[in-house]
Amino acid sequence: MDAAATRMFQEAQETPQRVQTQQDRDTHHVARIAGALRAFGPRLVLTSARGSSDHAATFARYLIETQLGLVTSSASPSVSSVYGARQDLSQCLFLVISQSGRSPDLLTAAAAAKASGAMVVALVNAEDSPLAAMADHVVPLRAGPELSVAATKSYICALAAIVHLVAHWSDRPALLSAFASLPAQLAASWQLDWWAMVEALTPAQSLFVLGRGLGLGVAQEAALKFKETCGLHAEAFSSAEVRHGPMALLERKLPVLMFSQDDETRSGLEALAKEWSAQGVDVLMAGRPLPGVRTLPVLDADAATAPLLLAQTFYRWAATLSVARGYDPDHPPHLKKVTETI
């Protein structure tokens, strides 16, 4: 099987054009939603999502908290969908992220949040979905049809929509400029050579995937893709949390993949990479070159958009790794495209 012939590869390759569509079609619409958010003045933000969309929510948490200073936390859908508990969400923003907009637990959670006084904003790919109909405001992802079970372009489009919304909401010209540069940077990131990752992980059985801050969500997403498309047991951790127990598992046969963006978290990740490499751990770092560490090249980019570029390059080489390990990334065992969690 040729990795370039898989739907996962081809759909991920479309991402730059899809993000360009967001810019072309939604700038004024997103600016209006941002104005509504400023007028509403939420006291805190709750995110609600599953799977890859929940990894996008992790990114949203860090971006909103660092750019707007608003406490942001993940809401558990089961509180309303299973336990039926009522919460006081007055003056809260309830940010729901979904590709299909049809998962029953997300719909129940969004309805309960709205009934409890929250403003519901949905980032959704299916604009005709029940979630879009229920929300107060909808930010379209513009990813187009995604047929591969493994989400790729819809995940990056969710991150792009989050950057777009927060850039307007916070009224930060630098963030708007970083968003404007995304299509060209995503296209360039697709061309980067991460063959070293394929070489290191084809024989592997398990690995750690690390990130921190704005990069934690892409580490979570990479670990999921390793599981579902490569049959590879991968666990994602913050580089701060990994020292609290998980690093006891490290040995020479357990490789580590690190994602680093150029912000205040980079020095800590780099120090950890050098420490573990000196101990004989096979460390791959997506970031600037470090002595003794296998480097995966990245583009220079704003810290807020760097995780999107990391994901774009990763998807290409994850599809390649999947095929190298004898898997079909488009048909993961036991999985289907829309997961209807209750």
C-alpha positions in Angstrom: 0.0 0.0 0.0 1.2 3.5 -0.9 0.7 5.9 2.0 0.0 8.8 -0.5 -3.0 6.8 -1.8 -4.7 6.7 1.5 -7.6 8.9 2.4 -5.9 10.0 5.6 -2.9 11.3 3.6 -5.0 12.9 0.9 -7.4 14.6 3.3 -4.6 15.9 5.5 -3.0 17.3 2.4 -6.1 19.4 1.8 -5.8 21.4 5.0 -4.1 24.5 3.7 -6.9 25.1 1.2 -9.5 24.4 3.9 -8.0 27.0 6.3 -7.8 29.4 3.4 -11.6 28.9 3.0 -12.1 29.9 6.6 -10.2 33.1 5.9 -12.0 33.9 2.7 -15.6 33.2 4.0 -15.7 33.7 7.7 -13.6 36.7 8.8 -16.6 39.1 9.2 -18.8 36.4 10.7 -16.1 35.4 13.3 -15.5 39.1 14.1 -19.3 39.5 14.8 -19.2 36.5 17.2 -16.2 37.9 18.9 -18.1 41.2 19.4 -21.0 39.3 20.9 -18.5 37.6 23.3 -17.1 40.9 24.4 -20.6 42.2 25.0 -21.6 39.1 26.9 -18.4 39.2 29.1 -18.3 35.5 30.2 -16.9 34.9 33.7 -15.4 31.6 32.6 -15.3 29.2 29.6 -16.2 25.6 29.5 -15.3 23.3 26.6 -17.1 20.2 25.6 -15.8 17.7 23.1 -14.7 14.1 22.5 -11.8 12.5 20.8 -9.7 14.7 18.5 -12.1 17.6 19.1 -11.2 17.3 22.8 -7.6 17.7 22.0 -8.5 20.9 20.1 -10.3 21.9 23.3 -7.0 21.5 25.2 -5.4 23.9 22.8 -8.4 26.3 23.2 -7.9 26.3 26.9 -4.3 27.4 26.8 -5.0 30.0 24.0 -7.9 31.5 25.8 -6.2 31.6 29.2 -3.0 33.1 27.9 -4.6 35.6 25.5 -7.7 36.6 27.4 -7.0 35.7 31.0 -10.3 33.8 31.3 -10.4 30.6 33.3 -11.1 27.7 30.9 -12.0 24.1 31.8 -13.2 21.0 30.2 -16.9 20.1 31.1 -17.7 16.5 31.3 -20.7 15.7 29.1 -21.7 12.8 31.4 -22.7 15.2 34.2 -25.8 16.1 32.2 -26.1 13.2 29.8 -25.8 10.4 32.4 -26.2 11.9 35.8 -28.8 14.5 34.8 -27.3 17.1 37.2 -28.1 20.7 36.8 -25.4 23.4 37.0 -25.4 27.2 37.3 -23.7 28.2 34.1 -25.0 31.8 34.0 -22.6 34.2 32.4 -20.5 31.3 31.1 -19.3 30.5 27.6 -20.0 26.9 26.6 -17.7 26.1 23.7 -18.6 22.9 21.9 -16.2 21.4 19.3 -17.5 18.6 17.0 -17.0 17.4 13.5 -20.4 15.8 13.1 -22.5 17.8 15.6 -24.5 14.7 16.2 -23.0 12.9 19.3 -25.9 12.5 21.8 -23.9 13.4 24.9 -22.6 16.6 23.4 -26.1 17.6 22.3 -27.5 16.9 25.8 -24.6 18.8 27.4 -25.1 21.8 25.1 -28.8 21.9 25.7 -28.3 21.7 29.5 -25.7 24.5 29.3 -28.0 26.7 27.3 -30.9 26.1 29.8 -28.6 26.9 32.6 -27.8 30.4 31.3 -24.6 29.8 29.2 -23.9 31.2 25.8 -23.3 28.2 23.5 -20.8 28.6 20.7 -20.3 25.6 18.4 -17.3 24.9 16.3 -18.7 22.3 13.9 -17.9 20.9 10.5 -21.5 19.9 9.7 -23.4 23.2 9.5 -26.7 21.4 9.1 -26.3 19.3 12.3 -28.5 19.4 15.4 -25.6 21.0 17.4 -25.4 23.9 14.9 -29.1 24.4 15.1 -29.0 24.4 18.9 -26.1 26.8 19.4 -26.3 30.6 19.9 -23.4 31.0 17.5 -21.7 28.7 15.0 -18.2 28.9 13.7 -17.9 26.6 10.7 -14.8 24.5 10.4 -14.9 24.4 6.6 -13.0 21.1 6.5 -15.3 19.6 3.9 -16.1 15.9 3.8 -13.7 13.7 5.8 -14.1 10.0 5.0 -11.1 8.6 6.7 -12.0 7.4 10.2 -8.9 9.2 11.5 -9.6 12.9 11.8 -6.9 15.1 10.3 -8.0 18.2 8.4 -11.0 18.6 10.7 -8.7 18.7 13.7 -6.4 21.4 12.3 -9.4 23.3 11.0 -10.8 23.3 14.6 -7.5 24.7 15.8 -7.5 27.3 13.1 -11.1 28.4 14.0 -10.0 28.7 17.6 -7.1 30.9 16.7 -9.4 33.0 14.4 -12.0 33.5 17.1 -9.6 34.3 19.9 -7.6 36.7 17.6 -10.8 38.7 17.0 -12.1 38.4 20.6 -8.8 39.6 22.1 -8.2 42.1 19.4 -4.6 41.2 19.0 -3.1 42.2 15.6 -0.2 39.8 15.9 -2.5 36.8 16.4 -4.6 37.9 13.4 -1.4 38.1 11.3 -0.3 34.7 12.5 -3.7 33.3 11.4 -3.4 35.0 8.0 -0.1 33.2 7.4 -1.4 29.8 8.1 -2.3 28.5 4.7 1.2 29.1 3.3 2.8 27.7 6.4 0.7 24.6 6.5 1.6 23.9 2.8 5.3 24.3 3.6 5.0 22.1 6.7 3.6 19.3 4.6 6.9 19.2 2.7 9.1 18.7 5.8 11.0 15.4 6.2 10.1 13.4 9.3 11.4 10.1 8.0 13.4 9.8 11.2 10.1 9.3 13.1 9.1 6.4 10.8 12.5 4.8 11.1 12.5 5.1 14.9 8.9 3.9 15.5 8.4 1.2 12.9 9.8 -1.4 15.3 8.4 0.2 18.5 5.7 -1.2 20.8 5.1 1.8 23.0 6.2 5.4 23.4 5.6 8.6 25.2 4.5 11.8 23.4 5.2 15.0 25.2 4.2 18.6 24.8 3.4 21.5 27.1 1.0 24.5 27.2 -0.2 25.3 23.7 1.6 22.1 22.4 -0.1 19.7 24.8 -3.2 19.2 22.6 -1.1 18.1 19.6 0.8 15.6 21.8 -2.6 14.2 22.8 -3.7 14.1 19.2 -0.5 12.3 18.1 -0.8 9.7 20.8 -4.4 9.0 19.6 -3.3 8.7 16.0 -0.5 6.3 16.9 -3.1 4.1 18.6 -5.8 4.1 16.0 -3.7 4.1 12.8 -0.4 2.5 13.7 -1.3 -0.1 16.3 1.2 1.6 18.6 0.6 2.1 22.3 1.3 5.8 22.9 0.6 7.9 26.0 0.6 11.7 26.0 1.8 13.8 28.9 2.7 17.3 29.7 6.5 17.5 30.1 5.8 18.8 33.6 3.5 15.9 34.6 5.8 13.2 33.2 8.2 13.7 36.0 5.5 12.8 38.5 5.7 9.0 38.1 5.4 8.1 34.4 9.1 8.6 33.7 9.8 5.5 35.9 8.8 3.5 32.8 11.6 5.0 30.7 14.1 2.6 29.3 16.2 2.3 26.1 13.4 0.5 24.3 10.8 3.2 24.9 11.2 6.1 22.5 9.9 9.6 23.3 8.5 12.1 20.8 8.4 15.7 21.9 6.6 18.6 20.3 8.0 22.1 21.1 6.7 25.6 20.2 8.8 28.7 20.6 7.5 30.1 23.9 8.1 29.9 27.6 7.7 26.1 27.7 10.5 25.4 25.2 13.4 25.5 27.6 11.9 22.9 29.9 11.2 20.5 27.0 14.7 20.9 25.7 16.3 20.3 29.1 14.2 17.1 29.5 15.2 16.0 26.0 18.9 16.4 26.7 18.6 14.7 30.1 16.9 11.7 28.7 19.1 11.4 25.6 22.2 11.4 27.9 20.6 8.4 29.7 20.3 6.5 26.4 16.6 7.2 25.7 15.8 7.5 22.0 14.4 11.1 21.9 12.8 12.6 18.8 12.2 16.4 19.1 10.0 18.4 16.7 11.8 21.7 17.2 15.2 23.3 16.9 18.3 21.0 16.8 19.7 19.7 20.0 22.9 17.7 20.6 22.3 14.0 20.9 18.6 14.3 20.0 17.0 13.2 16.8 15.6 16.4 15.3 12.4 16.6 13.3 12.5 19.9 11.3 9.8 22.6 11.9 9.1 26.0 10.6 9.7 29.2 12.5 6.2 30.3 13.6 4.2 32.2 16.1 3.7 30.0 19.2 -0.1 30.1 18.9 0.0 28.6 15.3 3.0 26.3 15.7 0.9 23.4 17.0 -1.2 23.5 13.8 2.0 23.2 11.7 3.3 20.4 13.9 0.0 18.5 13.4 0.1 19.0 9.7 3.6 17.5 9.3 2.8 14.7 11.8 -0.3 13.5 9.9 1.7 13.0 6.7 4.3 10.9 8.5 1.8 9.1 10.7 0.1 7.8 7.5 3.5 6.8 6.3 4.3 5.0 9.6 0.9 3.2 9.5 1.7 1.7 6.2 5.3 0.9 7.1 3.9 -1.1 10.1 1.5 -3.0 7.9 -1.7 -1.1 8.8 -4.4 0.6 6.8 -4.8 4.1 8.3 -8.3 4.5 6.7 -9.8 1.4 8.4 -8.7 1.2 12.0 -10.1 -2.0 13.7 -13.3 -1.6 15.7 -13.7 2.1 14.9 -16.3 4.1 12.9 -16.4 7.7 11.8 -19.1 9.1 14.1 -19.0 7.8 17.7 -22.4 8.3 19.3 -21.5 8.4 23.0 -24.5 8.6 25.4 
